């Protein structure tokens, strides 16, 4: 397997985090996002590893460890766009990988108690789930719903503003469920309804 461009970007990205070079980190995350979109849209040869999701997740988590909020936001936005592109092009494993990466970033962000970042992560999860539904990916849509529910559970007992935001998880899961109903994906619609009963 070739040593791909995304792997070559990971180390400088981690160094940028350590040095707290925010602008450099954001540029690297943007490059990784562009690579991911090109990879899943078929603009890059298939002899590359397609490891952009893991690299963006690693940089997002590293940024969270250092309290670099703009790095978290950029990683979240990039993951959301790459995940939606993966869904549009039938890359089922990548869609699931994206949902799990966003959940991991959300859990880290909840620990930091940065509400805006967590809100963006939850919305990105919803958008990946809805795009999965549009492409007939029922299993992947259910994974995105479950990741939202797990983030909701993870945030329980947090500060007051986080408690208020927890109510928003209901509407995000409901949106995926409505999309599933419209698309005729019965299991995803039933799953959303079952998850909403717990709120």
C-alpha positions in Angstrom: 0.0 0.0 0.0 1.3 3.4 -0.9 2.3 6.0 1.8 -0.5 8.4 0.9 -0.7 12.1 1.1 -3.1 12.1 4.0 -0.7 10.1 6.1 2.1 12.6 5.2 -0.2 15.4 6.4 -0.9 13.8 9.8 2.5 14.3 11.4 2.8 18.0 10.5 -0.8 18.4 11.8 0.1 16.9 15.1 3.2 19.1 15.3 1.0 22.1 14.6 -1.2 21.1 17.5 1.8 20.7 19.8 3.2 24.1 18.7 -0.3 25.6 19.0 0.0 26.8 15.4 -3.7 27.2 14.8 -3.6 28.6 11.3 -1.3 25.8 10.1 -3.5 23.1 11.7 -6.6 24.5 10.0 -4.9 24.5 6.6 -3.9 20.8 7.1 -7.4 19.8 8.2 -8.8 21.6 5.1 -6.4 19.7 2.9 -7.4 16.4 4.4 -11.0 17.2 3.9 -10.5 18.1 0.3 -8.5 14.8 -0.2 -11.3 12.8 1.4 -14.0 14.4 -0.8 -11.8 13.8 -3.9 -11.2 10.2 -2.8 -14.8 9.3 -2.3 -16.0 11.1 -5.4 -13.6 9.0 -7.5 -11.2 11.8 -8.4 -8.2 10.0 -6.9 -6.9 6.6 -7.8 -8.1 3.7 -5.7 -4.5 2.6 -4.9 -4.5 5.1 -2.1 -5.5 4.1 1.4 -8.4 6.5 1.9 -7.3 7.2 5.5 -8.6 10.8 5.6 -11.3 10.1 8.1 -8.9 8.6 10.7 -6.4 11.4 10.1 -9.0 14.2 10.6 -10.3 12.5 13.7 -6.8 12.2 15.1 -6.2 15.9 14.6 -9.6 16.8 16.0 -8.9 14.8 19.2 -5.4 16.2 19.5 -6.8 19.8 19.1 -9.4 19.0 21.8 -6.6 17.8 24.1 -4.9 21.1 23.7 -8.1 23.2 24.0 -7.9 24.4 20.4 -11.6 25.0 19.7 -11.1 26.2 16.1 -9.3 22.9 15.3 -12.2 20.9 16.7 -14.7 22.9 14.7 -12.7 22.5 11.5 -12.3 18.8 12.0 -16.0 18.4 12.7 -16.9 20.3 9.5 -14.5 18.3 7.4 -15.7 15.0 8.8 -19.3 16.0 8.0 -18.5 16.9 4.4 -16.3 13.8 3.8 -19.0 11.5 5.4 -21.7 13.0 3.2 -19.6 12.6 0.1 -18.8 9.0 1.1 -22.6 8.4 1.4 -23.3 9.9 -2.0 -20.8 7.5 -3.5 -21.9 4.3 -1.7 -18.9 4.0 0.6 -20.8 2.4 3.5 -17.8 1.6 5.7 -16.6 5.2 5.4 -20.0 6.5 6.4 -20.0 4.4 9.6 -16.4 5.4 10.3 -17.3 9.0 10.0 -20.3 8.7 12.4 -18.0 6.9 15.0 -15.3 9.6 14.5 -17.9 12.4 15.1 -19.1 10.6 18.2 -15.6 10.2 19.6 -15.0 13.9 19.0 -18.3 14.8 20.6 -17.5 12.8 23.8 -14.1 14.6 24.0 -15.9 18.0 23.4 -18.5 17.2 26.1 -15.7 16.7 28.6 -14.4 20.2 27.6 -17.9 21.7 28.0 -17.7 23.7 24.8 -21.4 23.8 23.7 -20.9 25.3 20.3 -18.5 22.6 19.2 -20.8 19.9 20.5 -23.8 21.4 18.7 -21.9 21.4 15.4 -20.8 17.8 15.9 -24.4 16.7 16.6 -25.6 18.5 13.5 -22.9 17.0 11.4 -23.9 13.5 12.6 -27.5 14.3 11.6 -26.5 15.4 8.1 -24.4 12.3 7.5 -27.3 10.2 8.6 -29.7 12.0 6.4 -27.4 11.7 3.4 -27.1 8.0 4.1 -30.9 7.7 4.0 -31.1 9.6 0.7 -28.7 6.9 -0.7 -30.7 4.0 0.7 -28.2 3.2 3.5 -30.4 2.1 6.3 -27.8 0.5 8.5 -25.6 3.6 8.3 -28.5 5.9 9.1 -29.3 3.8 12.2 -25.6 4.0 13.3 -25.8 7.8 13.1 -29.0 7.8 15.2 -27.3 5.6 17.7 -24.3 7.8 17.9 -26.5 10.8 18.6 -28.3 8.9 21.3 -25.0 7.8 22.9 -23.8 11.4 22.8 -27.0 12.4 24.6 -26.4 9.8 27.3 -22.8 10.9 27.6 -23.8 14.5 28.2 -26.3 13.7 30.9 -25.4 15.4 34.2 -23.4 18.1 32.6 -23.7 21.8 33.2 -27.1 23.6 32.8 -26.5 24.8 29.3 -25.6 21.2 28.2 -28.7 19.9 29.9 -30.7 22.4 27.8 -28.9 21.3 24.6 -29.7 17.6 25.4 -33.2 18.3 24.3 -32.0 19.2 20.9 -30.8 15.6 20.4 -34.5 14.6 20.2 -35.1 16.9 17.2 -31.9 15.7 15.5 -32.9 12.1 15.7 -36.4 13.0 14.7 -35.1 14.7 11.6 -33.3 11.5 10.5 -36.4 9.5 11.3 -38.6 11.7 9.2 -36.2 11.5 6.3 -36.3 7.7 6.7 -40.1 7.7 6.6 -40.0 9.8 3.4 -37.5 7.4 1.8 -39.4 4.3 2.9 -36.6 3.0 5.1 -38.8 1.3 7.7 -36.1 0.0 10.1 -34.4 3.4 10.3 -37.8 5.1 10.9 -38.7 2.6 13.6 -35.3 2.9 15.2 -35.7 6.7 15.4 -39.1 6.4 17.0 -37.8 3.9 19.6 -34.8 6.2 20.5 -37.1 9.2 20.9 -39.3 7.3 23.4 -36.4 7.4 25.9 -36.3 11.2 26.0 
